[in-house]
Amino acid sequence: MIKITSEYMNIHQWLKRHHGKASRCENENCKKGKIKRFEWALLKGKDYKKDKNNFIQLCSSCHIHYDFTEEKRKKMSIAARKPRLHMRKKINQLDKDGNLIKSHDGIGVASKVTNTPRTAISNVLRGRAKTAGGYKWSL
């Protein structure tokens, strides 16, 4: 998988500027009907550089299938077998003065108990908002 870097962005801007937006699917086996979104995809075995011959136009569905390699399949299989207990973190529900009201076993539990949307709690934890559901939140 390619990390989105300034080089990645520069190459895609170059493609769009010199060759236009991707406008069709060049996969001859594509069976999608009314496709609305097309993307430039890096051809397998090619270097990531400013050369139109290194890219192909694909619909988003074909692009996903094209990039899905055996290596990626193995990584996803290994990740699916790992226990995910570490993902559930204690979430502290605080009053407006910062005093602890209750500790919850994850955002999902806190959301259900307080009837506060998960995204709202997450936004507080990420620093995008100060409160959610009338409470302050911390990890």
N, C-alpha and C positions, 0 to 999 in steps of 0.2 A: 504494500500500500504506500502511495506517495504522500509524504507530509505536505500540507499546504504551506509553502514558503513563498518568499517574494519572487524567487526564480520561477516557481510553478505559476504564480499569478502573471508574471511578465510574459511567459511563453503563451499562456492562454489569451492574454490581451493581444499579443502579437498575432496569434492565429486569427482572432476575431477581426483585428484591424486590417490584416493583409488578405484574408481569405473569407471573411464574413462569418456570421454565426453558422453553426452546423444547422443544416436545413433538411436533411434526409437521412435515412438509415441505409448504410451501404452493406448491411448484412443481407445476403440474398435469401436466407432462410427466415427472415423476419415475417411474422404473421400477424402483427399488430394492425388494428384497423385505423382509427382516427388518432394518430399520434400527434401530440402537441409539443413535446420537448425532445430536442436533439442535443447531442454533446459530442465534443471532440474527444476521442479515446486514443491513448498511446498504443501503437501496435506492439504486439509481443516481440521481444528480442531487439527492439529499437531503443536508441538512446533518447533521453528526454532533452531535446534541444530544438532550436528554432528551424525546423525543417518540416514542411507540410507532408513530405513522404513518410514521416514517422507517425502520422496520425490518420485516423479513419473517423468518419461521421457515423454515429450510431444513435438509435433512440435510447432513452434512459434504461429501458428494460434489457435491451441487447447489451448495453454497456455493462450492466451489473453482471449478466451471465458471462460476458467476455472476460471480465476481470476476475471471475471466481475460479481460482486455480486449485489444484490438488493440495498445494501447500497451505492455502487459505482454509480449505476444508479441514485439514488436519489440525490447524491452530484452533479453529472454532470447536472441533470435537474435544480437544484437550480442555479448552476453557469451559465447556459445558459440564465436564466431569468434576471440576473443582468446586469444593464447597463454597458457598457464598455468605457464610456467617459474618465475615469481616465487613460486608457491605451494610449491615444493620448497626447503626451507631446510636448511642444514647443521645436523646434530644432533651434539652432542659427548657421547660416552660417557665417563664419569668413574668412577674408583674411589672407594671410601668416603672417601678423604682429599681428593678433589677433583682428582686428577691425571688428565690426559687419557690415555685408553686408545686411542680411535679416533674419527675424524670420519666420519659417515655422511651420505649424500645424501638426507635426509628420514626421517621417522618410519617409513614403510613399510619402507625398507631396513634401518634400525636394528632394527626389530621382527623381520624375517626372520633377520638375522645373529645376533641374540642370543636368538632364540626367546622374546621378551618381547611380550606383547600391546600393540598400538598404543595402546589407551586408557590403559594403565598408564603408558607413556612420556609421553603427552599430559598426564596428570594431574600428573606431576612438572614438566613444562614450564610448566604453568599454576599451579603452587604448591599443588596440592591434595594432593600426596603428596611425600615426601622421596626415595624411591627406587623403582625398578621393575626387576625382574629382578636385584636385587643391585647395581645401579649407580645413580649419580647421573647426571642428564642436564641439558644446557644447550643453548641456541641459539648 
